[in-house]
Amino acid sequence: MPDILVLGATGYTGRLVTRYLQAHRDRGTFTFAIAGRSKSKLAHLVAELKLDVVNDVEVVEVDVMNDDEKLLEEVVKRVKVVINLVGPYWRYGTPVVRACARNGVHHVDLTGETHWVKHIIEQYDYLASKTRAIIVPACGFDSIPSDIVAHLSAKTLRAALSPSTPVGPSTEVGVGHETGVGVGHSASAFKWVGGMSGGTLESIMSALEEVPRDVLREGRKAYSISPVQGIPVPPPIRLLYTLPYLTPTAYGSILPLAPHDVATVQRTWGLLERYSSSSSSPSPQVASDSPQEAHAYGPEFTYEEFIAAGTGPLAAIRALAASVGFVVTFMCLRYFTPARWLARKVGPASGSGPSDLQLEKGLIQCTNITSSAPAPGREQTHVKTSLRGHGDPGYLLTAIMISEAALALLSPSTLPALGQKGGVLTPMTAFGDVLIERLEQSGRFEFESAVVTDPREESRKR
């Protein structure tokens, strides 16, 4: 029985995932199978990557698009983890999640469709928690980097505010247990070099053409997929962003990925808030000495992100222009069918992608500034967290992120206590530091997180 099933292996990202798993540093410790709907494309992938289908890699022909759920379930129940790369997920993803939830099989995917995540939470979160199936949407560029930087900043704040105070999931109040001081505002500025996949484009079109308007509207609401409602007015989307507490001022524009990333981070916050405030102890099926405990960010936590445009007046103008351009483009795609037709014509085709040389030239950089929540008689503490990834973030790094997430699921006893409980989770509630360490070991990612001085306070002292 294979450990991992790569579903949609013959697509462009699927080929990258298969190649990464085949050459993985721990290749001798796991087995995997590749699955797709085209026998000829599977054979081509086997030949291209020189896969040993006799003694090593299993090949499975399955079509999630033909509504044969019995066959799909038979395939899924034979593995421990499914890497689901078949999107748009609103169109094709639900039967796969259902099969995993029913059979206690773990599942990771690359969705950026908040409305679909909301749907599977409502339908399968309870079932998955009962079967111990760990279902983790958004394990690529959407939304692992965002979830990681918020997690690391909160962890650094926790160490700074209560370095010697032991805290547990049933006693902690926010980040600073003894003071009740938690995380306040958190903002991330992204810049990257890389392309958009055909799958991402098709997911956008699917949302605009197939998903009911009321479903989209519910998915766009603040805390739409969080089990806990946050502060009444979270940071709004705006045309010009700034990164707080840095000099010179860094400006930014609307990030198209932001709504789903923010929703994912909000779900992380909500899951931790609910788990940490619960008076009940962890399930008896979860080891009491779990290597990671759940720490709430605190009730005043808010998160936002944007595209970094640089510093100075020209950067502000560029950021404003980029935001206006995005709004105009989105409105055209939403309300004009010819605009969607044109986008499909000029956009990346499904299954296509950049060359290996182009993949290597890509990069991602994220700078996050997170502050402690304001408290009477206490100066705020500020943390700067940086993430750097070497490679195209939408393709190469995404393939690495989802692969390492899947491999982490093969050792569930090493995961955070909340992750071991199962259900529809987020990258940080499911994996925590385990995933961060795995990404560092890949040689493609670097992380830094440290307390920084508020330059405004320094100027007042001078």
N, C-alpha and C positions, 0 to 999 in steps of 0.2 A: 504494500500500500504506500503510495507516494506521500510525502509530508505536505507538499505544496502543489496546488494546481494553478497554473497561469492560464486564466480564462481570457481569450482574445490575444493569444500569443502571436498570431500572424500579423497583427497590426504593427504600425511603426513603433509605438511605445512598447508593445508586447515583445517585439524582437529585441529591444534594448534590455528589457527586464530579463528575458531568457538568456541573453548573452552575459548579463551581469551575474546571474545566478550560476551559470555554467562555469564562469571563471572566478567564482567567489573564493575568498581566502579560507573559508571554512567548508569548502565544497564536500569534503569527505564526511561531514557530520549530518547531512540532510539529503533527501531525495526530492525530485519534483517531476511533474508531468506538464505537458503543454497541451492546450485544447483550443480548437477553433472549428469553424463550420465548413472550411474548405480543405478537402483532403489533399489537393494539389499544393495549396499554399503551406500546409503543414509539412509536406514532403520537401518543399523548397527550403523551409526554415531548417529542417533537420540537416539537409545537405549543406546549407550555408554555414551553419555553426558546427558542423561535424559532430552532431549529437549521437551518442551511443544508445540507440533505441532498443538494442537487444538486451543489454545488461544494466542500463542506467536510467535513461529518460523515457518515460512512458508517453505515448501519443494518443490523444483522445479526440475523436470527432464528435462535436456536440454543437448544436445551434440554439442559442438562447432566444433567437428571434422567431422560432417556429412553434412556440407554445407547447412544446413537449416537456411538461414539467416533471413527468415521471422519470424520463431519461435523465434530465438535469439533476434530479434529486439522487438518482442512483450514482451518478458521477461524483456529486459533491460529497456524499456520505462516506466515500472511500478515502478522503484526504483529511488532513488536520486544519489546513489554511487554504483559503481561496484568495488569490490575487485577481480581482475582477476589473478588467480593463475594457469591458464592453459598454460603451455609452452611445448616446445620451442615457443616463441612468433612469430618468423619468420614463423613458421608452422601454428600456431593457433590463434595468437593474433589480426591480422588485422581486421577480421569481428567484433570483440567485440569493438574495438576502433571506427570503422566506425558507429556501432549502437549507441554508446554513443555520438559521435560527432553530428550525425544527430538529436538526440533527446534531447540535452542539459543535458545529464547525465554525472556526474563526474566519473573518472576512475583512479584507481591506480593499479600498477602491480609490479612484481619483476624482470623485465628483466635485463640482463647484456649484451644484444645484441645491440651494437651501430648501426649496419647496419639496424636493424629493427626500432630503434628510428628515424633514419634519414628518413626512408621510411614513417613512420606515420606523421612526421613533414611535409614532402613534400606533402603528400596526404590530411591531415586532420587538420593541425594547423589553417588554415584560417577558415575552416568550424566551428571548435570548438570555435574559438574566436567569431564567429557570433552567435552561439547558447548558449554561455557562459558555454560550457562544459569545465571543468578543467581536463585535461588529464596529469597525472603525472607518467611517467615511473620510474623504478628503486627506489622503495620505501622500500628497505630492506637493507641487508648488502651491496649490490650494490644499491644505492650509497649514502644513507642518512648520514652515519658517515663522509664521505669525504666532502660532501656539507656543513654539519653543522660546521665542524672545520674551513673551509675556511671562512664561513659566520661570525662565532664568532670572528675570528682573525681580519677580516676587520672591524667589529663593534667596537672592542676594539681599533684598530688603529684610527678609526674615532673619538672616544671619546678622545683619547690622543692628537691628532693633532688639533682638533677644538672643544674643550669641550663646548664652549659657542656660537658657530656660528650656527644659524639655517640654515638648508639646505633643499632644496626641489628637486623633481624629474626633474624640468626644469632648475635649476640653479646650481646644484652641479657639480664640476669638481673634479673627483677622490674622495678620502677620505677627505683630508683637503681642504675644499672649499676655504678658504681665501688664501691659499698658492699654490693651485694646486697640492699638494702632495697626491699621491694615494698609492695603495698597489703595492709592487714589487713582490719579489719571495715568494712563499708559499710552504712548504714541510711538508708532514705527514709521520710519522713512525708508522706502525701498528704491533701489536702482538695480537694473539688470541689463545684460546683453543676451539676447536669445529671441526665439520665435514663438509664435502661437501655433498650436497643433490644430489639425483639421477637426479632431474630436472636440476641442474646446469651442470652435466656431459652430459646429453642429449642435452642441449643447445649448448655445445661445439661441440658435434658430429654433430649436425644439421648445425652449421656454417661451419664445415669442409666438409660436404658431400652434403648439399642441397643448400647453398647460392652461387650464382655465384661469381667467383673470383673478377670480377670488382666491384661488390657491396661491398664485404668485403674490397677491397682496398680503396674504397671511404670512407667507414666507419672508416678506420684506420687513415685517414689523420687528422692532427692537426686542431682543430676547425671545425670538420666535421659536428657537429650538432649545432654549434653556429651561430646565425644570423649575427654576426660581426666577421671579421677575426682579430686574435690577432697578436702579434709580429711575425715576419717572422720565427724565429727559436726558438720554445719553447724547454724546457729541453728534451733531448733525453732519450730513454730507455738505461740503461747501466748496466754493471755487478756489480758495487759496488757503493752504495749510502752512503752519510753521511748527518746527520741532522745538519744544520748550527747553529753557535752561541751557542753551548752547549759544556761544558767540563766535563768529557773527551769526545772525539769524539765518536759519536754513528754511527755505521755502519749498512748497510742494503742491502737486495737483492731484486731482481725483484719480484713484487707483481702481480700474475696472474690477479687479478681484476682491476689492475691499468688502463689499457687502457679505459675501460668504465667509471670508476670513474673520471678519468681526463677529458674525454669528457663531462661528466655531469657537472663538475665544470666549464669547459670552456663555456658550454651553459648558466649556471647561470650568469657567467661574461658577456657573450654577450647579454643576455636579459636585464640585468641591465644597461649595457652600452648603448644599443639602447634606452631603456625607459628613462633613465636619461638625455640623450643628446637631446631628442625630444623636440621641442619647443611647441608641442601641449599639452594641459592639459589632465588629465585623462578623460576617457569616462564619460559622464553625468550619465551613469548607475552605476558608481562606486562612492561611497560616498566620498565627498571631505575631510571629517575628518577621513579617513581611519586610523586605529590604527597603521599601519606601512607604512612608505614610502619607495620607492625604492632608494637605494644608490649605485651608481656604485663603483666598486673596483678601477677603473682607467685603462688607456690604457697600462700600463706597467706590469699588473698583469700576473704572470705565476704560474702554479701549477704542482707538482709532488708528488708521494707517493711510498712507498716501505715497505717491511717487515723488522721490527727491528731485528737485530742480536746481539745487545749488544755493548760493548765497548772493546777496546784493540785489539792487533794484531790477537789473535785467533778468535775474532768476525769477523774481516775483512776477514780472510781465510774462515770461515764458510759461510759468505755472498757470497763470490766469488764462492764457491763450489755450493751453493744453486742456484745461478743464472745460472751457467753453466748447472746444472742438469735440471733446468726448460727449458732452451733453447733446450737441447737435447731431452727432453720429448716432447716438442711442435713440433719439427721438425719431430719426429717419428710419432706422431699422424697425422700430416698434410700430410705426404707423403707416409705412409705405412698403408694399410688397415688392416693387421694383428695386428698392434699396437692398432688400434681403437677397433678391436674385443676383444683384451685382456683387454683393459680398461673397456669395457662394462661388461666383465666377472668378473673382480675383483673389479670394482667400486661399489658404492652404487646403489641398485636397486630403480627404481621409486616407490614412495609410501612408502618406508621404511625409518627408522630413528632411532636415539638413544632413549634409555629409559628416563623416567622422571628424574632419578637420574643423568644420563649423561648430560642431558640438563642443569641441575642446576650447574654442575661442570664447564661449559663453561664460557668464559669471552672474552671481547675485550678491548684493551687499544690502544688509539691513541694519539700521541704527535705531535702537529703541531707547526712549527716555521714560522712565517710570518713577513716580513720586509717591511717597507715603501719604496717606490721607491726612488732611489738616486736623490737628488736635490742639486744644487750648494749652498754652504754655510750652509748646514743643515746636522746634523748627522742623520743617519738612526735610526728609532725607530723599536724595535723588540718586537713581541708579542708571548707568548707561550700559546697555548690552549690545554687542555687535555680533552679527552672523555673516560669515563669508563662505560662499560656495563657488567652487571652480568647475565650470562646465555650464552648458546650456540648461537653465533652470526648468524650462517647460518640458524638456525631453530627457537629457542625460541625468540631471540631478533628480528629476522626478522618478525616473526608473530606479535610481539608487535608494531614494527615500522610501518608496513603497516596498521595495525588496527587503530592506533592512527592517521595516515594520513587520512584514510577514515573518521574517526569520526570528524576530523577537517573540512572536506568538508561539513559536515552537517550544519555548521555555516559560510557560505561564507563571511558574512559581517565583520567577525573578521579577515579575512585574509589580507595579504598585498595588496595594491592597484593593483599591477601587477598581483597577483593571481586572484583577482576578475574579471579581464578582460577575463579570459578563454584562451583556446589554449593549445598547448603541452608545458608544463612547466617543471621545475625541483623542487625537494623538497623545496629548500630555496626560490625560486621565488614564488612558490605557497603558502607555509606555513610560512616561516620565523620563528620568535620566537614562534609562536603559537605551532608549532610542538615540539620545544625544551622544552617548558613548559609542554606539554602533556607527553613527554617522562620522564621528571623529576618526574612528578606526578605518573608515573607508578611504581616508586620505583626501577627501574632497571638501570637507567642511571644517571650519574653525569657529570657535565661540569664545567670547570674552564678556565678562560681566563684573562691574565694580561700582562702588559708590563714587559719585562725583560731587563736586562743589557747585552750588548754585551761583553762577557768575553775578547775579544781581545782588546777592548777599555780599560777595567780595567787593563789589563796587561801593556798596553802602559803608563797608568797614573802612575803605580807603578814604 
